Amino acid sequence: MIHSDIHFSNVISSGNEHAVIDFGECALGYCLMDIALTENEFRDYEEGEAFIAAFRKAYEASYGSFPNSAHIRQVQVLSDLLFLEWVFESPNPKVREQKMQWVEGTLENIAAII
């Protein structure tokens, strides 16, 4: 099972305890998809690369090693395409209005990977 929608708004914290919420997109899927989605979300912030480095370090501390970065980059293309589909196909015009600011960067990310 993967969450399919990991981002800061879907993690709640109290002190040193954290919990993931909003499992509406949860499904059977490839585990690297959640990693790719999470790293793509981090890139929206000025500190994105530092967030990614900390995320990978914490992952390694928990699981012993981090998956192959080249494989994650490939899955990020799928993640980006799913994001674009969501933006352009959403029946909610506010989604398109709010998320269009990331479309150009998403297209650039896809082009850089492929």
ZIPE-V815303 format. One record per backbone hydrogen bond with DSSP energy under -0.5 kcal/mol. CO is the residue of the C=O (numbers start at 1). NH is the residue of the N-H. Records with the same first field share a line. If there is no record, write none. Layout:
CO: NH / NH
This chain:
2: 27
5: 7
7: 10
8: 11
10: 21
12: 19
14: 17
17: 14
19: 12
23: 26
27: 2
30: 33 / 34
31: 34 / 35
32: 36
33: 37
34: 38
35: 39
36: 40
37: 41
38: 42
39: 43
41: 44
42: 45
45: 48
47: 50 / 51
48: 52
49: 53
50: 54
51: 55
52: 56
53: 57
54: 58
55: 59
56: 60
57: 61
58: 62
59: 63
60: 64
68: 72
69: 73
70: 74
71: 75
72: 76
73: 77
74: 77 / 78
75: 79
76: 80
77: 81
78: 82
79: 83
80: 84
81: 85
82: 86
83: 87
84: 88
85: 89
86: 90
91: 93
92: 95 / 96
93: 97
94: 98
95: 99
96: 100
99: 102
100: 103 / 104
102: 106
103: 107
104: 108
105: 109
106: 110
107: 111
108: 112
109: 113
110: 114
